[in-house]
Each structure stands twice: as structure tokens, then as C-alpha cells.
Amino acid sequence: MENWNKLCYYLSEKITTDIPEIEFEPIVEKGLEILGWNEYSGDFEIRPNYQLGSTKNSLKPDFVVKSNKTTEKLFVIEIKRPKVQLSTQNQTQLSTYMRQFKLEFGILIGPQIQIFYDGELNKNENAILLENIEFKRENEKGKQFIELFSKDKFDKTKLIEFAKKS
């Protein structure tokens, strides 16, 4: 629970004014480090630019978390301003990244954390919202988020079971 409470502190409590995404980015990076993921170890990329075909179009997700052993993409994170409510458009943007990278899980972070799924179980047009987690200390949903997305405990099988239950 301590790591969840730390996330609450950095991603919510410590932010007293509306800040732009670009200022929120290093705070989310600190949150990833609390979960055990580190950029210097090759665990994630910040704003990587992925070109789509031979056109000038490209995708630029905020964070792509990957295995530093196999470089396999594990999940994508999209961040939004921490004091502005998340919208359907934000969810669609995350869903697009998930589909392009063939990722089953994605996380949307703003004034709360939302976990999305887009695997075999999903028959919808876009990724489906599995969980909406408020930044409140001692939150059991937050504790579960830490257990599912911490580097040392990360297991796709457990995430699939979580998706099935949701």
C-alpha cells in the first residue's frame, strides 16, 4: 500500500494547480520509477515517434513500457493534464495506440488512473475500461494497480485474469 500512497502523493496531492501535460510528464516518470520501471534501464520510452508506413504520419504515445530483456512492448501510457477530467477522446487516443502496437493493456493518467483492455475478450470498437482508480490513499483498487503494474510483479497472465474478472 505504501507505493500506492506514494503515487497518490506525487501524481495528485502534490499538484496544486493545473499544469500542462509536458510538466506532468516527469512526475509520471517518477511514478513509473516507484513501480520499479526505469528509463535508463530501457524499461520505457518517453514520447517515442513511430512512423506509420511510408507516409509522414506517425504515432507519439507519452510512454511505452517494455521488457528490457526482449524489448517487447508491454503496455502504453497516455497522460493528460492532472486537473482536467478525462474524456472519451482521450480514451480513443489511447485505444488507437493499443491497436497500432497490438497491446492488450493501456493506462490513461490524469486526475485518476484508468486501465484499459483490448485483447481477445474485447468485441468492442475501442479498448474497454476495466478500472477507474481515484487517487485516494489506502485505496484497495490502487493497491491492486500496484500489484498488477509493478515491474517486479508484472505478469501478463495475471492481467488477463484481472480483465476476465472485470
C-alpha positions in Angstrom: 0.0 0.0 0.0 3.0 2.3 0.6 3.8 2.5 -3.1 0.2 3.4 -3.9 0.2 6.1 -1.3 3.4 7.5 -2.8 1.8 7.6 -6.2 -1.2 9.5 -4.7 1.2 12.0 -3.2 3.2 12.7 -6.4 0.5 12.3 -9.1 -2.3 14.1 -7.2 -1.7 15.6 -3.8 1.5 17.5 -4.6 -0.1 19.0 -7.7 -2.0 22.1 -6.5 -2.5 23.9 -9.8 -3.5 23.0 -13.3 -0.2 22.1 -15.1 0.3 21.2 -18.8 1.0 17.6 -19.8 4.6 18.4 -20.5 5.1 19.4 -16.9 3.2 16.3 -15.7 5.4 14.0 -17.7 8.4 14.0 -15.3 6.0 13.4 -12.4 4.5 10.4 -14.2 8.1 9.2 -14.9 8.8 9.4 -11.1 5.6 7.3 -10.6 7.0 4.7 -13.0 10.2 4.6 -11.0 8.1 4.0 -7.9 6.7 0.9 -9.7 10.3 -0.2 -10.5 10.4 0.8 -14.2 13.4 3.0 -15.2 14.1 4.8 -18.4 17.9 4.3 -18.1 17.4 0.5 -17.9 15.4 0.5 -21.1 12.2 -0.2 -19.3 10.3 2.6 -21.1 10.5 5.2 -23.8 9.1 8.7 -23.4 7.3 10.2 -26.4 8.8 7.7 -28.9 8.0 8.5 -32.5 6.7 5.6 -34.5 6.2 6.2 -38.3 3.2 4.7 -40.0 4.1 3.2 -43.3 5.8 5.4 -45.9 3.7 8.5 -45.1 4.6 11.4 -42.9 2.1 10.2 -40.3 3.4 9.0 -37.0 2.2 7.9 -33.6 3.7 9.5 -30.5 2.4 7.9 -27.3 3.5 9.5 -24.0 5.1 6.3 -22.6 5.7 2.9 -23.9 6.7 0.4 -21.2 8.6 -2.6 -22.5 10.7 -5.6 -21.4 14.3 -4.5 -21.1 15.3 -8.1 -21.9 13.2 -8.7 -25.0 12.3 -5.1 -25.9 8.7 -6.4 -26.3 6.2 -3.6 -25.7 4.1 -4.5 -22.6 1.7 -1.6 -22.2 1.2 2.0 -23.3 0.5 5.1 -21.1 -1.2 8.2 -22.2 -1.2 11.2 -19.8 -3.5 14.2 -19.6 -3.5 17.3 -17.5 -4.0 16.2 -13.9 -6.7 18.7 -13.1 -8.9 18.2 -16.2 -11.4 15.4 -16.4 -10.6 12.5 -18.8 -12.7 12.4 -21.9 -13.9 9.8 -24.4 -11.5 11.4 -26.9 -8.6 10.6 -24.5 -9.8 7.0 -24.3 -10.0 6.8 -28.1 -6.4 8.1 -28.4 -5.1 5.5 -26.0 -7.2 2.8 -27.8 -5.5 3.8 -31.1 -2.1 3.4 -29.7 -3.0 0.0 -28.2 -4.4 -1.2 -31.5 -1.4 0.0 -33.5 1.1 -1.7 -31.2 -1.2 -4.8 -30.7 -1.1 -4.2 -26.9 -3.8 -5.7 -24.7 -3.3 -3.1 -21.9 -3.1 0.6 -21.7 -3.2 3.2 -18.9 -4.7 6.7 -19.0 -3.4 9.0 -16.3 -5.0 12.4 -15.5 -6.9 13.2 -12.3 -7.3 9.5 -11.8 -5.9 6.3 -13.4 -7.9 4.3 -15.9 -6.9 0.8 -17.0 -8.0 -0.3 -20.5 -8.1 -3.7 -22.2 -8.1 -4.5 -25.9 -7.5 -8.3 -26.3 -9.4 -11.4 -27.4 -12.1 -10.8 -24.9 -13.0 -7.4 -26.3 -15.5 -7.3 -29.1 -16.0 -3.5 -29.0 -14.7 -0.9 -31.5 -12.3 0.6 -28.9 -10.5 -0.7 -25.9 -12.7 -1.2 -22.8 -12.3 0.5 -19.5 -11.6 -2.1 -16.8 -11.0 0.1 -13.8 -11.2 3.7 -12.8 -8.9 4.4 -9.8 -9.2 7.6 -7.8 -6.1 9.0 -6.2 -7.0 8.3 -2.6 -4.6 6.9 0.0 -5.3 3.4 1.3 -7.4 2.6 -1.9 -7.7 -1.1 -2.4 -8.0 -0.6 -6.2 -4.8 1.4 -6.1 -3.1 -1.5 -4.2 -4.3 -3.9 -6.9 -2.9 -1.5 -9.6 0.5 -1.6 -7.9 0.4 -5.4 -7.8 -0.5 -5.6 -11.5 1.8 -3.0 -12.9 4.9 -3.1 -10.7 8.0 -4.3 -12.7 8.9 -7.0 -10.2 5.4 -8.5 -10.2 4.4 -7.8 -13.8 2.7 -10.9 -15.3 0.5 -10.8 -18.4 -1.4 -13.9 -17.2 -2.4 -12.0 -14.0 -3.5 -9.1 -16.1 -5.6 -11.3 -18.3 -7.3 -12.8 -15.2 -7.9 -9.3 -14.0 -9.5 -8.4 -17.4 -11.8 -11.5 -17.2 -13.0 -10.6 -13.7 -13.7 -7.0 -14.8 
